[in-house]
Amino acid sequence: MSPKQQRGEATVERLLTTALRVYADSGRHGFTVNAVTAAGGVSLGSLYHHFGSFDGLAAALYIRCTEQLHGEVVTALGRTRTARTGVRAMVTAYLRFTEEHPDAALFIHASAHSGHLVAHADRVRAAEEPLLAAIGEWMRPLVEAGEIAPIPEPLVEALIIGPAAETACRWLSGAHDVDLAQAARVLPDRIWRSLRPE
């Protein structure tokens, strides 16, 4: 790799790391192009050179955080053999990521309500697809074996990830009625029962 390429990669890394820190420290209203460039010591021209726009930077950060989260969930799922252990692995991996990487988890959940991702919807969908594909590959033989009801795959994802995501949102918002450890104990079996054939 040439020195120019190394400098470029270092700048990209600095911008992504700085953007996440600015969001965590200042929230949605403080997450501005001026705040990120000032905090990172990077010029506006450099940001636009590497990401095309501030929305491009936000989308790249969302994709990075999402790939980290989904990577952990998919890895945990790959170690399981049954429907029940698969559900438990996905839910606990999601909640563990939230606790261990709260800044990234906050940015993922908050970005769903921002306009930063609209222009990059195709890239965002591509980053989210591996989790849906992994859940589909996991559930198909379990449906054939009668362990899981034949539910459309996107709805299975919603049944498994939805409660974990909502719990994460409440915890990240500072709600004092949510305990992630308790959620990891209670939610998996409740979710698993919702997937069982009647």
C-alpha positions as CSV (number, residue, x, y, z in Angstrom):
1,M,0.0,0.0,0.0
2,S,1.4,3.4,-1.0
3,P,1.9,6.2,1.6
4,K,-1.0,8.1,0.0
5,Q,-3.3,5.1,0.4
6,Q,-2.2,4.7,4.0
7,R,-2.9,8.3,4.7
8,G,-6.3,8.0,3.0
9,E,-7.3,5.0,5.1
10,A,-6.1,6.7,8.3
11,T,-8.3,9.7,7.4
12,V,-11.3,7.6,6.8
13,E,-10.8,5.8,10.1
14,R,-10.3,9.1,12.0
15,L,-13.5,10.5,10.5
16,L,-15.6,7.4,11.3
17,T,-14.2,7.2,14.9
18,T,-14.7,10.9,15.4
19,A,-18.2,10.9,14.0
20,L,-19.3,8.2,16.4
21,R,-17.7,10.0,19.4
22,V,-19.4,13.3,18.4
23,Y,-22.8,11.6,18.1
24,A,-22.3,9.8,21.5
25,D,-21.3,13.1,23.2
26,S,-23.6,15.5,21.5
27,G,-26.6,13.6,20.2
28,R,-28.5,14.1,17.0
29,H,-28.6,17.9,17.2
30,G,-24.8,18.1,17.8
31,F,-24.0,15.7,15.0
32,T,-23.0,18.2,12.3
33,V,-20.3,18.3,9.7
34,N,-18.6,21.2,11.4
35,A,-18.5,19.4,14.7
36,V,-17.0,16.2,13.2
37,T,-14.4,18.0,11.1
38,A,-13.4,20.2,14.1
39,A,-13.2,17.3,16.5
40,G,-11.2,15.2,14.0
41,G,-8.9,17.8,12.8
42,V,-9.9,17.0,9.2
43,S,-10.8,19.5,6.5
44,L,-14.3,19.6,5.0
45,G,-12.7,18.9,1.6
46,S,-11.2,15.7,2.9
47,L,-14.5,14.5,4.3
48,Y,-16.2,15.2,1.0
49,H,-13.3,13.5,-0.9
50,H,-13.7,10.3,1.0
51,F,-17.4,10.2,1.6
52,G,-19.0,12.5,-0.9
53,S,-21.2,14.2,1.7
54,F,-21.9,14.3,5.4
55,D,-24.8,12.0,4.8
56,G,-22.3,9.7,3.1
57,L,-20.1,9.7,6.2
58,A,-23.2,9.0,8.4
59,A,-24.2,6.1,6.1
60,A,-20.7,4.6,6.2
61,L,-20.7,4.8,10.0
62,Y,-24.1,3.2,10.2
63,I,-23.0,0.4,7.8
64,R,-19.9,-0.1,9.9
65,C,-21.7,-0.3,13.2
66,T,-24.4,-2.6,11.7
67,E,-21.9,-5.0,10.2
68,Q,-20.2,-5.2,13.6
69,L,-23.5,-5.9,15.4
70,H,-24.8,-8.4,12.8
71,G,-21.4,-10.1,12.6
72,E,-21.6,-10.9,16.3
73,V,-25.2,-12.1,16.0
74,V,-24.5,-14.3,13.0
75,T,-21.4,-15.8,14.6
76,A,-23.4,-16.6,17.7
77,L,-26.1,-18.2,15.6
78,G,-23.5,-20.4,13.8
79,R,-22.6,-22.1,17.0
80,T,-26.1,-23.4,17.6
81,R,-28.0,-26.6,16.7
82,T,-31.6,-26.1,17.8
83,A,-34.3,-23.5,17.4
84,R,-34.3,-22.7,21.1
85,T,-30.5,-22.3,21.3
86,G,-30.5,-20.3,18.1
87,V,-33.0,-17.8,19.4
88,R,-31.1,-17.5,22.7
89,A,-27.8,-16.9,20.9
90,M,-29.2,-14.2,18.7
91,V,-31.0,-12.3,21.4
92,T,-28.1,-12.5,23.9
93,A,-25.6,-11.5,21.2
94,Y,-27.7,-8.5,20.3
95,L,-28.0,-7.4,24.0
96,R,-24.4,-8.1,24.7
97,F,-23.3,-5.9,21.8
98,T,-25.5,-3.1,23.1
99,E,-24.0,-3.2,26.5
100,E,-20.4,-3.6,25.3
101,H,-20.6,-1.0,22.4
102,P,-23.3,1.5,23.5
103,D,-22.1,4.2,21.2
104,A,-22.4,2.1,18.1
105,A,-25.7,0.6,19.3
106,L,-27.0,4.1,19.9
107,F,-26.0,5.3,16.5
108,I,-27.7,2.3,14.8
109,H,-31.0,2.8,16.6
110,A,-31.1,6.5,16.3
111,S,-30.2,6.5,12.6
112,A,-33.5,4.8,11.8
113,H,-35.1,8.2,12.7
114,S,-32.7,10.4,10.8
115,G,-32.6,11.4,7.2
116,H,-28.9,10.6,6.7
117,L,-29.5,7.1,5.2
118,V,-32.2,7.9,2.6
119,A,-29.7,8.6,-0.2
120,H,-27.8,5.5,0.6
121,A,-30.7,3.0,1.0
122,D,-29.2,0.4,-1.3
123,R,-25.9,0.3,0.5
124,V,-27.7,0.1,3.9
125,R,-29.9,-2.7,2.7
126,A,-26.9,-4.6,1.4
127,A,-25.3,-4.3,4.8
128,E,-28.4,-5.6,6.6
129,E,-29.0,-8.5,4.2
130,P,-26.4,-11.0,5.7
131,L,-28.4,-11.2,8.9
132,L,-31.7,-11.9,7.2
133,A,-29.9,-14.5,5.0
134,A,-28.3,-16.2,8.0
135,I,-31.7,-16.3,9.8
136,G,-33.2,-17.8,6.7
137,E,-30.6,-20.5,6.3
138,W,-30.9,-21.3,10.0
139,M,-34.7,-21.6,10.1
140,R,-35.4,-23.5,6.9
141,P,-34.3,-26.9,8.1
142,L,-36.0,-26.2,11.5
143,V,-39.3,-25.5,9.7
144,E,-38.9,-28.7,7.7
145,A,-38.3,-30.6,11.0
146,G,-41.3,-29.0,12.6
147,E,-39.4,-27.1,15.2
148,I,-40.5,-23.7,13.9
149,A,-43.8,-22.7,12.4
150,P,-43.7,-21.8,8.6
151,I,-43.6,-18.0,9.0
152,P,-42.3,-15.6,6.3
153,E,-38.6,-15.1,7.0
154,P,-38.8,-11.3,7.4
155,L,-41.4,-11.9,10.1
156,V,-39.1,-14.4,11.9
157,E,-36.4,-11.7,11.9
158,A,-38.9,-9.2,13.4
159,L,-40.1,-11.7,16.1
160,I,-36.5,-12.5,17.1
161,I,-34.6,-9.2,16.6
162,G,-37.6,-6.8,17.3
163,P,-37.9,-7.4,21.0
164,A,-34.1,-7.3,21.5
165,A,-33.9,-4.0,19.5
166,E,-36.7,-2.4,21.5
167,T,-35.1,-3.5,24.7
168,A,-31.8,-2.0,23.5
169,C,-33.5,1.3,22.6
170,R,-35.1,1.6,26.0
171,W,-31.8,0.9,27.8
172,L,-29.9,3.3,25.5
173,S,-32.5,6.0,26.2
174,G,-31.6,5.8,29.9
175,A,-34.9,4.1,30.9
176,H,-34.4,2.8,34.4
177,D,-36.9,0.0,34.0
178,V,-34.8,-2.1,31.7
179,D,-32.1,-4.5,32.8
180,L,-30.2,-6.1,29.9
181,A,-29.1,-9.1,32.0
182,Q,-32.7,-9.8,33.0
183,A,-33.8,-9.3,29.4
184,A,-31.3,-11.8,28.2
185,R,-32.7,-14.3,30.7
186,V,-36.4,-13.7,30.0
187,L,-36.8,-12.8,26.3
188,P,-35.2,-15.8,24.5
189,D,-37.7,-18.4,25.7
190,R,-40.6,-16.1,25.2
191,I,-39.6,-15.4,21.7
192,W,-38.9,-19.1,21.0
193,R,-42.4,-20.0,22.1
194,S,-43.8,-17.5,19.6
195,L,-42.0,-19.4,16.8
196,R,-43.2,-22.9,17.7
197,P,-45.9,-24.5,15.7
198,E,-49.3,-24.4,17.3
